[in-house]
Amino acid sequence: MPDQAHGNAQGSCYHATMHEKTPPRPNIIWVFGDQHRAQAQGHAGDPNLRTPHMDRLTHEGVHFHRAVAGNPWCTPFRGSLLTSRYPHECVYRTPMRMDPSFPTIAHALTEHGYDTAWFGKWHLDGRSESEGRSAFHIIPRERRGGFQTWIGYENNNSQYDSYVHGHEANGAEVELYKLPGHETDALTDLLIDYVRGRKPGPEGQTKPFFAALSVQPPHDPYLPAPFPAIEPGGYGPPRSAGEVRLRPNVPDVDWVRRKALSGLPGYYHMIENLDFNLGRIRRALDRAGLAENTLIIFFSDHGDMHGSHGKFGKSVPWEESIRIPFSVGGGIPIYGRNTGKVDHPINHVDIAPTTLGLCGISKPDWMRGYDYSGFLNSKPEDRPDDAPESAFLQQTVRKFHPHGVDRPWRGVVTTDGWKYVCLEGQPMMLHNLNDDPYEQVNLAFHHVFHQQRSRLQECLADWISRTGDSFALPEL
């Protein structure tokens, strides 16, 4: 096993030392959807949808605009999210069962006096649809990640036909039952009920909580969500295909554009529904008297190509697949003081240690990622200078998706806006995202950029070596 704590690692692309933790113990809520690309938000400039609550969270809080899914695939991301281990050390394909002996963020928070709860998609128990519908699969309690409350499901690709099971904090088992209505709405109801149960009593709340809301939408099938026309923050009906504006990197090829336009109206509508439910959560926190001491971390497990570069789905290294939303807002530690944009590419392994850091808890030695809480618990001019200057990207196995990349690959993205990706023994792409955000000019084979390619390959080699990965890099 390689070095367990990146804080001990040295290298040209990574410099880290432990920084002092602050004592506050806020409540933390994770809110994340499936296949929600970072570009599909109002504040990101997408003209096809309204996301006022995501925009508010971003503008009031701290926004990591270069956040990435280090492995843009459902199960590997989730394993890394919960354990802060890289996919090749934990869960490297979908489907695959996460080793139940691995400690998770829930174990770490429970040890420090937090109530922990999970609501929604799990996708870490290795169930294949060939064995029967995963929505009906009962995950044993010992494989639920150590959460005190766990109400969820393994996997489900039917937003209007969702089932959950699990257990309550008091130990009572929750038998499998069908959620009413649309999945995102119903799972949000469960989270809101949990929040209401944490409303401070006459003497105030003494035990903080951590809760995760994990929803399948906007994952395909791209079906419109129900829409409230009157409620605050409500959104309207889905756009028609003729109203959708495609990204500039969707090629002018008839079948590609038709396929993209067939899915995007429903995709955008599900994101608007998720945004609406984010607003519901914030109102519930306010009504429960918890808004000032609760931080919301909003992100996604990976993106969705929707025709960009002629690709569809995930597991590919282009921006629409790897780039994810990542904003932290709400609560006393953020309001009016620590706001703005962060250039560092926070990765999936960094989310758990950052969450712990926001709770004043030091990263345990079994976590691999970097704790970015110093970027939120200090003013911009006082932010740490020891954060990684790059993030490690992986597709660890061949994936035979009909419109993806059917080879393993490795890559890096950097704070200064470069991306370099390799197939085994062969460069794949090199982009300067500062002047080519749509990745329309591949510089990997331009000899004039040989020095830049050498710098980034050295950085990638360092990540591979330091994390104990194995991958044949190309000759330069």
N, C-alpha and C positions, 0 to 999 in steps of 0.2 A: 504493500500500500504506500503510495507517495505521501509526501509531507501533508499533514492534515490541516494545517492552518496557513492560508495564503499570506497572513501577516508575517510569516517567517521567510517568505520567498523574496528573492531579489532578481532583477532583470531590467533590461532597457524599456520594457513595455509595462512593467508593474513595479510599483514602489509602495509598500504598505507598512505602517507601524500602527500599533493600537493607540487610539486616542481616548481621552477621558470620557466616561459616560456621565450623563446627567441624571438626577434622581427622579424625575416625574414618572408617574405610572398611569398613563392615559389608557382609555379603552381603544382598541384597534378593530376596524372592520376591513376585511378584504372584500372587494366587489370585482368580479371578473367574469367575462363571457368567453366564448369559444370561437376562434377564428375572427376576432375583431381587430382588423388592422389599424395601425395608428393613424393612417391617412383619413380614415372614415370618422371624422369628428368635425364639428363646426369650426372650432378654433384652429384646426389644422388646415382649413381652407377648402374643405370638400363642399361643393355647392349643392349636393344632393340630399342633404339632411340637416335637421336642427338638433343640436345637443346642448341645450342651455345649462343643464346641470353638470355635465362633463366640463363645459367651458368655464362655469363658475368655479368648480373645484380646482381647475388648472390655474385660473387667474388669481384666486385667493391663496393658493398654496404653492407648492414647488412642483415643477414639471420637468421630468427627465425626457427631453425630446429625442434622445438617441437610444432609448430603452430597446432592448432586443430580447427575443426568445432564442436563447443559445442553441436550442434544438427545436425548430418550429413544427412540433408534432405533439399531439395531445398527451400521451402517456409519459414520454421522456421529460417534457416540460414539467408535468405535475410531480414526478418523482424528485426532480431537482428543486422545485418550488418548496416542497415540504421538508426535504432533508438537507438542502444546500450541498448536495453532491452532484458531480457532473454525470451526464447520462451514461457514459461508459463505466461508471462506478456504481450505478444505481439501477436505473430503468432505461434501457437503450432502444426499445422498440414498442410499437403498439400492435396488439395487446401484449402486456407482460405484467406479472405480479411483482409489486414492490416487496422486498424482503421485510417481513413484519418485525424482524429484530432491529431494523434501522430506527434510531430515534428520529423524531420529527419536531417541528416547531411547537406542536401541541405539548409534547413532553417537556420541552424547555420552559414553556410558559406556565404549565401546571406546577412545575417545581418552584416557580417564583410567585405562586399565589394567585394565578389568573384562572378564571373560568374560561373554558375553550369550547367552541361550537363550530360544527361544519354543516352547511346546508347545500345539497345539490350534487352535481356531477363529481364522481370520484375517479373512475377509469384507471385504477391502479391495482385491480385484483386479477388481471390476466384473462378475463372472460372473452372468448371469441364468439361472434354471432353464429358461427357454424355449430356451436354447442347449444344453441337456443337463445332466445331474445335476452340480451344483457339487462334490459330494464327490469326483468323478473328475477335476476340473479341476486341471491341473498349473500351479502358479504359478512363473514363471521366477525364478531366484535373485535377479536384480537388483530384483525387486519384493517381496522378503521383508523389507524394512525394515532391512537392515543387521545382522541378528542373526548371530552366528558359528555358532550351532546353531539350526536352524529345522526343526521337524517338526510339520506341521499340515495344515490343509485350508482351502479357501475357505469353504464353508458346507455344513451337513448337518443335516437335520431327521429323523434316524433314529438314536436313541441306541444301538441294538443292531446297527447296520449302518454302522459308521464306518470311514473310510479316511484314511490320512495319507501324506504324502510329504515330501521336503525334503532337508536336507543336514546332515552332522555338522560339528563344529568343525575336523576334519582335512581338510575339503573333499570328503569322500566323499558322493556323491549317495545319498539314500534313495529307492528306488523305491516307487511306490504299493503299499500293502498294507492289508489289513483288520485293524483292531484286534480283539483277542479280547474277548468279553464286552461289558460296558457301557462306554460312552465315558468317563465320568468316572473309573471305576476304572482303565481302561487308560491314559488320559493321565496320571493320577497315577503309575502305574507308571513311565512314561517320565521324569517329573520326578524321582522317587525314584532311579532309576538314574543320572540326571545328578548328583544330590546325592551319591550314594555315590562317584562319580568325583572329587568334590572333597574327599574325606576327607583331612585334613591328614596329611602324611608325618612322618617322624621329626623333621624340622626345622621343622615347622609349615607351615600354608598361607601362601603369599605373595601369591597373586593372588585378589582377591575376585570374586564372581560376581553377576550379576543374571539371574533366570529368571522367566518368565511362564507361568502355567498358565491357559489360556483354554478353558473347556468350554461346550458348547451347553446342557446341562441347567441349570436347570429349564425351558428353552424348550419350547414344545409341539412334538411331541405329548406330552401329559401322561401318560406311561406310568410305572408304578412301577419303581424301580430294584431290582436284586437286594439282598438284605439279609443281613448276617452276624449271626447270633443270639448268637454266643458271644464273638467278638473284643472287645477293650477298646473301649469307646465305641460298641459295636454298637447298631443300632436295629432295631425290629421291623417287621412287615408294615404296609402302608399302611392308613390309616383308611378306613372305608366312607364313602360320601357322607352317610349319616345321622348320622355322628359329627362331621362338619365343622361348625364354627361360622363363619358368614359375618360379615364386617365390618358394623357398624351402617349403613354408607352403601350397602349393596346393597339396592336398592328391593324392596318387597314386590310384585313382579310375577312371575308364575309362570314365564314363559319365561326371564327373567333369572336367577332363582334356580336353576332346573334346569340351565341352561347352566353357571353358576358351579360348582355342586356336581358336575357331571360331570368337570370338569378339576382341581379342587383336591386331591383325594386323591393323584393322581399327582404333581402339582406339589410338594406338601409332602414327599412321599416322596423325590423327587429332591433336594430341599434337604437332607433328613436324610442322604442318601448323600454329598452334597458336604461336609457337616459331618464325616462319618466320614472322608472322604479328607483333609480338613484335619488331622484328628488323626493320620492316617498320616504326613503330611508332617512334622509336629512330632516324631513318634517317630523318623522317619528322620534328621532333623537331629540329634537327641540321640544316636543311635547312631553317627553319623558325627563326633561331636565338634564340630558346627557350630552347635548351638542357641544358645550364648551370644553369638555374633557374627552372627546372621542375623535380620533383621527381616522379618516377614510383613505385607504390605498386602493386606487382604481387602476386596473391593468387588464391584460388579456393573455391567453396562453400562446397565441401566435396569430398571424394574419391570414389573408386569403387573397390569392392572385387576381381572380376575376378577369382573366384575359390579358393582363399586363405581360408583355413579352411572349404572348401566346400560351401562357401557363394558367392552370386553374388549381385551386386548392392550396396546399401548404407543403412543407418539407423541402422547399427550394430556397436558395440563398438570396433571392432578390428582395428588395425593400418591402414590397407588399406582403411578403410572407414572414420575414423576420422582425419587422419593426412593429412594436406594440405600444398601446397607450400606457403611460405610467405617470400618475399624478397623486400627490399626497396633499390633502387639505382638511380644513375643519380643525376645531380644537384650539385650546389656548396656545400650544407651542407654535402654531402656524400663523394665526390671525394677526395681520398688521405688522408682522416683523420679518418672518422668514418666508419670503416669496421669491418667485423668479424662475428662471430656466437654468437647467444644469446640462452641460455638454457631455459629461461622462456617460458612457454607454452601460448603464446598469443592466445586469444580466439576470437570468432566472435563478442562478445560485446565490445572488445577492439579496433577494427579496426577504428571505427568512432572517438572516443576520441584521438587515436594516430594520425589520419589524422589531426584533428584540432590542436593538439599540434605541429605538424610539420609546421603549418601555424601561429604559435604564438598565438593561440586562446585557452583560458582556456575551459576545459570541462564544459558544462552546467550541472545544477543540475539534469536534467531529464535523463542524460546518466548514465548507470550503470557500464560501463567498466573502465579499467585502461588505462591511457595515457602513452604509451611506447615511446613517442617521445624523452624522455631523454636518451634513449639508442642509438639514432641516432644523437642527437644534442650535444653529448659530446664524448670525447675519451673513449675507453674501461675502462681505469683505473678510470674514473670519472663517470661511469654509476650509476644511482640511485640504492639504496639498499632497496627500499620500495616496489618493485614489488611483485605481487602475487607469491607464491611458488607452486601454483597448478591452474588448470583450471577445471571448472565444466562441466560435460557432461550430456546430457539428451536425452532420447527418451520419449516424454511426453505422447504419446498415443500408443495403440496397432496398429501395421501396418501388414497387412496380405499379405506381399510380399512372393512369392512362395519359395524364397531361402534366407530369412533373419531371424530375430528373432521376433516372433509374441507376444512379451510381452513388456510393458514399462520397461525402465531401467534408472539408474542413475550411475554416476561414477566420478572419478577424475583422472587426470594425473598430475604428479609432476615434478618440476624442477630437482629433483634428479633421475628421470627416472623410477618411479613406476606408475603403473596403477591399479586401483581397480574399479570394476563395480558390481552392484547389480541388481537383479530382486526384485520385491516387496517381502519382507520378506525372501529373499534368496540370499546368495552370488553367483556371477556368474563367475567372473574371477579376478585373481590377478597375475600380471606379473612384473618381474624386467626386464625392457626393455634394461637395460645396458648389461646384459649377455644373454638375450633372445629376440632379436629384432623381431623375427618372431613369437613370442608368442606360442611356441610349448609346453611349460610346464606350466600348470595352477596350481598356488600355493594356490588357494583360499581355498582348503580343506586340506592343509598340516598343521598340528597343529604346526609344528616347526616354521611356519611363523605367528602364532597367534598374536604376538606383532606388527608385521608390518601391519597385517590386521586391528588390533585395531586402530593403528595410522591413517590409511587411512580412516577408517570408521568415526572416529572422525572428520577428515577433511571434508568428504562428508556431515556429519550431519551439520557441520557449514555452508557449502554452502547452503544446503536446508533451514536451519533456516533463514539465513541472506537474502536470496533472496525471501522469502515468498513462497517457493515451498512446496508441500505436497507429501510425499512418505514414505512408510513403509519400513524402513531399517531392516535388519535381526538382530536377537539376536547374540551376539558374543560368 
